[in-house]
Amino acid sequence: MDNKNTGKKFNEDFKKTVVDLYHSGNSVKDLSNEYGVSEVTIYKWIKAYTPIEGSEGKPVTPKEIAEIQKENLKLKQELEILKKAMAIFARK
């Protein structure tokens, strides 16, 4: 097996398809050989795209959770800026 970093970029649909094939019973080794993607990369995709049960039974992937956390942090920062601006305008 060749272990050089080829720097290939794969689109989201391809990654999800590989993960779906894994969940349908294909081994990571077989998928790696068939699609030319390292086993480590496939394991990362499995971790990122395998849904877990969220609130109200809706499946959520770890990647979606990370995006939600990032958005939440941004909103908190914006809220702090607005609070400071309100304090400044309230003094005038």
C-alpha positions in Angstrom: 0.0 0.0 0.0 1.3 3.5 -0.9 1.3 5.9 2.0 2.1 9.2 0.3 -0.1 12.2 0.9 -1.7 13.0 -2.5 -3.6 16.0 -1.2 -6.9 14.8 -2.8 -10.1 16.7 -1.9 -13.3 14.8 -1.7 -16.8 16.4 -1.8 -19.3 15.9 0.9 -21.5 13.5 -1.2 -18.6 11.2 -1.8 -17.7 11.1 1.9 -21.3 10.4 2.9 -21.5 7.6 0.3 -18.4 5.9 1.6 -19.7 6.1 5.1 -23.1 4.7 4.0 -21.2 1.8 2.3 -19.4 1.2 5.5 -22.7 1.1 7.4 -24.1 -1.3 4.9 -21.5 -3.9 5.7 -18.4 -3.0 3.6 -15.1 -3.1 5.5 -12.9 0.0 5.8 -10.0 -1.9 4.2 -12.2 -2.8 1.1 -13.4 0.7 0.8 -9.9 2.0 1.1 -8.7 -0.2 -1.7 -11.7 0.4 -4.0 -11.7 4.2 -3.7 -8.1 5.0 -3.1 -8.7 6.7 0.2 -6.6 5.9 3.3 -8.2 3.8 6.1 -7.5 6.6 8.6 -9.4 9.1 6.4 -12.3 6.8 6.1 -12.4 6.3 9.9 -12.4 10.1 10.3 -15.3 10.4 7.9 -17.2 7.6 9.8 -16.8 9.6 13.0 -17.8 12.9 11.3 -20.8 11.6 9.4 -22.3 8.9 11.6 -25.5 10.4 13.1 -26.3 10.2 16.8 -29.7 10.7 18.2 -30.4 14.3 19.1 -33.3 15.9 20.8 -36.7 14.8 19.7 -35.2 11.7 18.1 -33.7 13.7 15.2 -30.3 12.4 14.1 -27.4 14.8 14.3 -23.8 14.2 13.1 -20.8 15.3 15.2 -19.9 17.7 12.3 -23.3 19.4 12.6 -22.8 19.6 16.4 -19.4 21.3 15.9 -21.0 23.8 13.4 -23.8 24.6 15.9 -21.3 25.2 18.7 -19.3 27.5 16.4 -22.4 29.5 15.5 -23.4 29.6 19.2 -20.0 31.1 20.1 -20.3 33.7 17.4 -23.8 34.7 18.6 -22.6 35.0 22.2 -19.8 37.3 21.0 -22.3 39.4 19.0 -24.6 39.6 22.1 -21.7 40.9 24.3 -20.9 43.6 21.7 -24.6 44.6 21.6 -24.7 44.8 25.4 -21.6 47.0 25.5 -23.1 49.3 22.8 -26.4 49.5 24.8 -24.4 50.6 27.9 -22.6 53.3 25.9 -25.8 54.6 24.4 -27.7 54.5 27.7 -25.1 56.9 29.3 -25.7 59.5 26.6 
